[in-house]
Amino acid sequence: MAEAKQTENVVYVGNKPVMNYVLAAITQFNEGANTVTIKARGKAISRAVDVAEILRNRFMQNLNVQNIAIGTEQVQGESGTANVSTIEITLSK
């Protein structure tokens, strides 16, 4: 049961403005989540770091960075397989 709850508290960062993802994370915390994981890959990694820092410095100063995990995924594209960097930033109250 705890595993299922953990997967619900994930914000996937893409090409939208940073504040959209900040609002999504704040909503998760306001709904009772104790931890939220921000995930991104490729060019969105810098945006994910921005989301985490804006949350910690402007909106919820009591947040702690619980874990940062980096990795690589293989993605199938038109020209074959490509390696794409990934990041997961876990924030907790």
Helices and strands as residue ranges (DSSP letters): H 2-8, E 10-12, H 18-30, E 35-41, G 42-44, H 45-54, I 55-59, E 64-77, E 80-92
